[in-house]
C-alpha cells in the first residue's frame, strides 16, 4: 500500500503577488503563445496598459496616445492626469490597489485597475513607469515584478500623463514576436470606439471620424449590398450591412473593450435584429435567412460589466447597470425603434435587405434535399472514418485545454502517418486528404455537401451552422513546402474563404511551418526553417556537419515530428489583408488564368539555391 502523503502546516505556502502571477499567468492573461495569434499573452499585456490610457481619454483627459514597439520593447505614453505620485509603486505592484475602485473617478471604464498593470509588471523582464503631474515626475523600475529603482519625486517640465515601458519576459513568452498586423488591428479597434482619439503608432497616425461605420468599411471582405446602416445613442452604437458571403460576421464591444467571443450583448443584438426584421416586414422569416451574409458591429456602455475571464473576451453580465434594464430589453428597444424607423425612411436599403433574405431562403430550400443525403453519408462515414483521427478534448467544451485543440489537415498517407504517431492524442487531431482537393472558387455551397471530402471536413469541424460550436481552436494546414503542397494549401484556404470565412477572420486558420534542413554532428542536432538558420547552425557546429534537406513531410520520422508539433510548434496565421476584398483575392489566385496572374508568377519566381556538396 502506498505511503500516505503528509499534509501539515508545512504544506501551506503563501505566494506574494508577483509569484502568484508568474506561477499561474493563464489566470491573468489567458494563453501565453509566441505572438502568432491575436489573443496571445503579449497582446494582452499591451492591451492592459493601453486600457488605462483609454479610460483617461474617456474621462476627458488627453486626446493622444503615443505607442512604439521595436525589438520587443513596448513604450506607451498618454497625456491624462497621471497616477498620483505617492501611489505610483502601489498601483503597479499591489493587488487590489487602483483608482478605478473609486467610481467617482472612473465611470463605465474597461475594468478595474486592480490586476492588469500588476500582471504586466510581474510578467516583464523590464518594466518602467513614469507619472507626471502638477509639474513633478515619479519614476520606478522593476525586473519581473521586483522593484529595482525607486526614484525621488522631482520637478519636471514634461506634459502631464503616464509613460510605461516594458519588455515581456522571455522566460514566460518563449520566442515571442509582436506581429504588427495584430497590433494595428487592436489599435484601430480603440480608435473606432473612441472618436477624437489619436494614436501615434511607430510613426503612423490611427484615428477614426465615423466610429463603427469606419470599422465595417475596413473589415468588409466583400462588396456590401447596401450602404452601411449606422445608428447610435448615448450608450449604444451599431453598424450593419450584408454581403453575398456565407456566414455571419460580428464585432462586439463593451465600454470600448473588444469582445471577440461575444457574450450577452452580442446575443441580445442578434435576437433584437431578427425580431425587428420580422416585425418590420410582418413575416416570420427563418433566423438563418435573416442573418445570412450579415456583417455587423455593436458597442454598448454599461456600469459594472462582468466578464467571463480576466482577459475580458466575453461579456457575462445581463444588465446594463445595477438598477438598469437587461441587455436584452435595452437592445430590443433601441434596435426595434431606430432600425425600424431607418428602414421606413430608406426604402432602397429596405428592399436590398428583403432581397438578401429571400435569396438566402431560396438557397436553403434548394440545399435541403442534398443536405439530408450528405448528413446521412457523413454519419455513416464517421463510424469508420479513416480520414479523421480525433483527439479527446474539443474546443466547444469547457475543458481547461480547449484552447490547445488542433486539427492538422494533411495530404498523403506518409505525412498523416508521421503526424498521427507524433501528435498529442489529448488535444491534436489529424484529417487526411486524398490527393488535391477541388478548386471551390465560384462554386455554391451545394458543392460542400456533394463533395465527400469537403462534407467530411465540414462535419469534423462542426461548422455547418457557423463557428459557435467549432471543435478545434487551431486548424492547421500541414502540407509539403513544394509546388504541389503550396497548391493544396491554396485550395484549402480557398475552401475556407469561400464557404466559411468566419474561420479565417476569427484567427483559427494556420499554416504549419516545418524545417527545411536538419544540421547535425555526433553531439548536437539543429532543425532549420530557412537558409539563414541553416548557415548559423553550420557555423556553430563547425567542421563538416551532416546536412539533410527535407523534401516532404513524409520524410520526417514520427520521433522527429514530435519536435515540430508540440511545445516548439511554429504556426503562421492566415490573415486577410484589409485592402483587398476576398472575392477579388480569390478571383486573382483561383479564377481562370489571366495575363495579370501570369505576370505576377513570373515576377515572383524564386529559384532555389543548389544544395552544398556535403548535404545528404
DAWO-V874933 format. One record per helix or strand of 3 or more residues. SS is the DSSP state (H for helix, E for strand). FROM is the first residue (numbers start at 1). TO is the last residue. Records with the same first field share a line. If there is no record, write none. Layout:
SS: FROM-TO / FROM-TO
This chain:
H: 9-11 / 17-23 / 26-29 / 41-58 / 85-93 / 99-101 / 116-122 / 180-193 / 212-219 / 264-281 / 287-291 / 327-345 / 347-383 / 402-404 / 413-422 / 446-450 / 452-461 / 483-499 / 501-505 / 531-541 / 553-555 / 558-565 / 582-590 / 595-603
E: 64-70 / 73-78 / 124-133 / 136-143 / 146-150 / 161-168 / 198-201 / 204-206 / 229-233 / 236-242 / 249-254 / 294-300 / 406-411 / 428-433 / 474-478 / 509-513 / 517-520 / 525-528 / 546-549 / 570-573
